[in-house]
Amino acid sequence: QHAYPILNYANDIGFQPDTIWLGGEAWTDRLPSGSSFPHPGAYLGLTPFRNRDQNYHDFLTALQDRQRRQGYHEWTDLPDYAAEYMVDAILALTIALSTVSPVQRGNPDLISERIQDLGFDGVSGYVSFAPEGHRMNPKFSVYNIQTTFKDGVEGVEWKNIGTVGTRTGSFNQTSTACFVGMHC
């Protein structure tokens, strides 16, 4: 919530116009309603990757079917990346538990070992774990705010320009990065 006032203030005082601003999930892929975005500038944002493959669509379809049957409002998307991480965590635990007998399910070391052996395509991307238990090479979406023209009116919008992991050379650029004020 504080990113836009800071960016506007930097713009107002003429803070180094060649600065490339980096933002996280809190402000990336969102624009404040009723306010303008500061010009000029270069804005890049990183968000946890949200996989939109068949696994994601199958999960969302099953969720919508359940919501419809129970008379709830149907979601058109999962609320944010944390929902996808939760789904994948539940899947990882379920898969790991399914590989051991009911008697062995009380053995936390065995369950941890089975989780570390996992690798699957989840709704948050490819899921695998390091020996320490953290997610291996998580993927992030890279966004760039760009100038747009709609009905003759100039505006800005966030555009997904690729993905990046935590390894050197993992950037997969799918679109050109442009900076506000440039016409690309």
C-alpha positions as CSV (number, residue, x, y, z in Angstrom):
1,Q,0.0,0.0,0.0
2,H,3.0,2.3,0.5
3,A,4.7,1.7,-2.8
4,Y,2.7,4.1,-4.9
5,P,3.1,7.1,-2.6
6,I,6.8,6.4,-2.5
7,L,7.0,6.1,-6.3
8,N,5.0,9.3,-6.7
9,Y,7.2,11.2,-4.3
10,A,10.3,10.0,-6.1
11,N,8.8,11.1,-9.4
12,D,7.8,14.5,-7.9
13,I,11.3,15.3,-6.7
14,G,12.9,14.1,-9.9
15,F,14.7,11.1,-8.3
16,Q,17.2,9.6,-10.8
17,P,14.9,9.0,-13.8
18,D,17.1,6.1,-15.0
19,T,16.4,4.1,-11.9
20,I,14.8,0.7,-12.3
21,W,12.4,0.1,-9.5
22,L,11.8,-3.5,-8.3
23,G,8.7,-4.5,-6.4
24,G,7.3,-7.6,-4.9
25,E,3.9,-9.3,-4.7
26,A,2.3,-6.5,-2.7
27,W,2.3,-4.0,-5.7
28,T,3.2,-6.0,-8.8
29,D,0.4,-6.7,-11.2
30,R,-1.9,-4.2,-9.4
31,L,-2.6,-0.5,-10.0
32,P,-4.1,1.7,-7.4
33,S,-7.7,2.7,-8.2
34,G,-8.4,6.4,-8.7
35,S,-4.7,7.4,-8.9
36,S,-2.2,7.8,-11.6
37,F,1.0,5.9,-11.9
38,P,4.2,8.0,-11.7
39,H,6.0,8.7,-15.1
40,P,8.6,8.3,-16.3
41,G,10.4,5.2,-14.9
42,A,11.3,1.6,-15.3
43,Y,9.3,-0.8,-13.2
44,L,9.8,-4.5,-12.8
45,G,8.0,-6.7,-10.4
46,L,8.4,-10.3,-9.2
47,T,5.6,-12.5,-8.0
48,P,5.5,-16.2,-7.1
49,F,4.8,-18.1,-10.3
50,R,1.2,-19.1,-10.9
51,N,1.1,-22.2,-13.1
52,R,-1.9,-22.2,-15.4
53,D,-1.4,-25.7,-16.9
54,Q,-4.0,-28.5,-16.9
55,N,-3.4,-29.3,-13.3
56,Y,-4.4,-25.8,-12.2
57,H,-7.5,-25.8,-14.5
58,D,-8.5,-29.3,-13.3
59,F,-8.2,-28.2,-9.6
60,L,-10.1,-24.9,-10.3
61,T,-12.9,-26.8,-12.2
62,A,-13.3,-29.3,-9.4
63,L,-13.5,-26.4,-6.9
64,Q,-16.1,-24.5,-9.0
65,D,-18.2,-27.7,-9.3
66,R,-18.2,-28.0,-5.5
67,Q,-19.0,-24.3,-5.1
68,R,-21.9,-24.6,-7.6
69,R,-23.4,-27.7,-5.9
70,Q,-23.2,-26.0,-2.5
71,G,-24.8,-22.8,-3.7
72,Y,-21.6,-20.7,-3.2
73,H,-20.2,-18.0,-5.5
74,E,-17.9,-19.6,-8.0
75,W,-14.3,-18.4,-8.1
76,T,-12.9,-17.5,-11.5
77,D,-9.4,-17.9,-10.2
78,L,-7.6,-18.9,-7.0
79,P,-7.3,-15.9,-4.7
80,D,-3.5,-15.5,-4.8
81,Y,-0.3,-17.5,-5.0
82,A,-0.6,-18.6,-1.4
83,A,-3.7,-20.7,-2.3
84,E,-1.6,-22.5,-5.0
85,Y,1.2,-23.1,-2.5
86,M,-1.3,-24.5,0.0
87,V,-2.8,-26.9,-2.6
88,D,0.7,-28.1,-3.5
89,A,1.7,-28.6,0.1
90,I,-1.5,-30.7,0.7
91,L,-0.7,-32.7,-2.5
92,A,2.9,-33.3,-1.4
93,L,1.9,-34.5,2.0
94,T,-0.9,-36.7,0.5
95,I,1.5,-38.2,-2.0
96,A,4.1,-38.9,0.6
97,L,1.6,-40.5,3.0
98,S,0.2,-42.7,0.2
99,T,3.7,-44.3,-0.2
100,V,3.8,-45.7,3.3
101,S,1.7,-48.1,5.3
102,P,-0.8,-46.7,7.8
103,V,1.5,-47.9,10.6
104,Q,4.4,-45.9,9.2
105,R,2.5,-42.7,8.9
106,G,3.4,-41.7,12.4
107,N,7.1,-41.7,11.6
108,P,8.0,-38.1,10.8
109,D,11.5,-38.9,9.6
110,L,10.1,-41.4,7.0
111,I,7.4,-38.9,5.9
112,S,10.1,-36.1,5.5
113,E,12.2,-38.5,3.5
114,R,9.3,-39.3,1.2
115,I,8.5,-35.6,0.7
116,Q,12.1,-34.9,-0.2
117,D,11.9,-37.7,-2.8
118,L,8.9,-36.0,-4.5
119,G,8.8,-34.2,-7.8
120,F,5.6,-33.2,-9.5
121,D,3.9,-30.6,-11.5
122,G,1.7,-28.7,-9.1
123,V,-0.6,-25.6,-9.4
124,S,2.3,-23.4,-8.3
125,G,4.8,-24.9,-10.8
126,Y,7.2,-27.8,-10.5
127,V,7.3,-29.0,-6.9
128,S,10.4,-30.6,-5.3
129,F,12.2,-30.2,-2.1
130,A,15.9,-29.8,-0.9
131,P,17.2,-32.0,1.9
132,E,16.8,-29.0,4.2
133,G,13.0,-29.0,3.4
134,H,12.7,-25.8,1.4
135,R,11.3,-25.6,-2.1
136,M,13.9,-26.4,-4.8
137,N,14.3,-23.6,-7.4
138,P,11.0,-21.9,-7.0
139,K,9.8,-20.0,-10.1
140,F,8.7,-16.3,-10.2
141,S,6.8,-14.4,-12.8
142,V,8.5,-11.2,-14.0
143,Y,6.2,-8.2,-14.7
144,N,6.9,-4.9,-16.4
145,I,4.7,-1.9,-16.3
146,Q,4.3,-0.5,-19.8
147,T,2.5,2.4,-21.5
148,T,-0.8,1.5,-23.2
149,F,-3.1,3.3,-25.6
150,K,-6.8,2.5,-25.4
151,D,-9.4,4.5,-27.3
152,G,-6.8,7.2,-27.8
153,V,-6.0,7.5,-24.0
154,E,-2.6,6.8,-22.7
155,G,-2.4,4.6,-19.6
156,V,-0.2,2.0,-18.0
157,E,-0.6,-1.7,-17.3
158,W,1.5,-4.6,-15.9
159,K,2.6,-7.1,-18.5
160,N,4.0,-10.5,-17.8
161,I,7.4,-10.7,-19.6
162,G,8.7,-14.0,-18.4
163,T,9.7,-16.2,-15.5
164,V,12.8,-16.6,-13.5
165,G,14.0,-19.2,-11.0
166,T,16.7,-19.0,-8.3
167,R,19.5,-20.3,-10.5
168,T,21.8,-18.3,-12.7
169,G,20.5,-18.2,-16.2
170,S,17.0,-19.3,-15.4
171,F,15.3,-16.2,-16.8
172,N,12.9,-17.2,-19.6
173,Q,11.8,-14.0,-21.3
174,T,8.6,-14.3,-23.2
175,S,8.0,-10.6,-24.1
176,T,10.0,-7.4,-24.4
177,A,10.5,-5.2,-21.3
178,C,9.6,-1.6,-22.0
179,F,9.7,1.3,-19.8
180,V,7.0,3.9,-19.1
181,G,7.1,6.7,-21.7
182,M,8.7,4.4,-24.3
183,H,6.6,3.2,-27.2
184,C,7.6,-0.4,-27.9
